[in-house]
Every structure is written in structure tokens, then in C-alpha cells.
Amino acid sequence: GAGVSQSPSNKVTEKGKDVELRCDPISGHTALYWYRQSLGQGLEFLIYFQGNSAPDKSGLPSDRFSAERTGGSVSTLTIQRTQQEDSAVYLCASSKRGGNGEQFFGPGTRLTVL
Amino acid sequence: KQEVTQIPAALSVPEGENLVLNCSFTDSAIYNLQWFRQDPGKGLTSLLLIQSSQREQTSGRLNASLDKSSGRSTLYIAASQPGDSATYLCAVASYNTDKLIFGTGTRLQVFP
């Protein structure tokens, strides 16, 4: 079956612009996670959704970052007024249930802020 | 705060060798531990998931063990092949959170 998909695969933007990153989880997976992978920081958790609710937003680095999930499926991560330090690979994962189920990752979106 | 460490950071071996990758974590109150593989420029591929009540899991040439009390997991790769070259990441899920905490990875190169 189809895995987790993310779009775009690459995004180059200018400092100060807003960007939206999209994640399509595996069908039927109720839990969705966003992570960020950057040089020197490794893989960091950003936000967790269970259905359309986000019980854990503790990893969002600033109020420029927000995310939503609609219909218990697609999620969008929005970064406003991008900064160069936002450059990273943004990875999305889904699992069949929350509560630490096995997570399956998408290919990621590589964001470059010039 | 949970911290995950992987040793070695990099490893280069000839084809055919058996090898062990190490992962250690500071808080033993984990729900499960996952091993992933990441190829350059790609996402993460789940290799093995070990629940906290399990001691090991096997998939093909891969075997992962878990010693929760000592905060350690090992990934054993038998008869390594050049196609095994990738970065291997371990990640733990703690009981009190829903997120994975990742180690810094081991970059493996298997040469012919």
C-alpha cells in the first residue's frame, strides 16, 4: 500500500517568506508526527497529532511555526517569516494509533532559506 | 530528560563482516525502541521495533536486542553487504510522551 507522502520534495525560499509543507499519512493512521532534521541538531520532534487534535506541540521552535490537520488525514506545517536557521529537512511520520505505535516516515521536504 | 547516544558515529567494514551497532539511553522507562535506516537524501525506513517487554527482534540478517535495565540496545547485522551502507538511527519512545527521541546515528559503509 501507499506510504507516507510529503510535498514538495524540495523548497527554496527567500528569507521572510511564508512556506507550507504538506504531509499525507498512511490511510487509516490516526497519529501523525512532524520532525525536523538539520545539520548539527539531528532529528528533533516538532508536533504530534491524534486525529485533528495536537496534544503535544512542545517541539515547535517558535510562534512562527504552526501546523494543522484536517479530516484526520492531511497535515500542513506552516512556517511564517522564514529565517535561514529554518533550513532543514522536515519529516512527517504516521502510526496506526498514538501511544507510541510504530512510526512510518515519509521522504521529507528539504527546505532551503536563502 | 531522555538522551540517546549511538556508538560508533561511523564505521567502515569489508563486505561479509558481521557487525554491531550500539544505542544507549538514559531513562529506562521506555515504551519501545525503533531502529531505522536512512539513505542519503532520503527519509527513514523502519527496520525493527522492540517493545519494552521484549528482549530481541529479528528480520532477515538483522537482529536487535534490548536491555531496558541497562539502557542499551544493539543492532546486529550479519554478513554485511555494500547495499547495507547507510546511516542507522535508533529512537526511543518514552511512556510519558508520544514522540520519538533519536540518537545521532551511525554512518555505515560496507566496501566490496
Interface residues (C-beta under 8 A of the other chain):
Chain A: V4 A31 Y33 Y35 G42 L43 E44 F45 Y48 Q50 P55 D56 G59 L91 A93 G98 G99 N100 E102 Q103 F104 F105 G106 P107 G108 R110
Chain B: Y31 N32 Q34 F36 G41 K42 G43 L44 T45 S46 L49 L89 A91 A93 Y95 T97 D98 K99 L100 I101 F102 G103 T104 G105
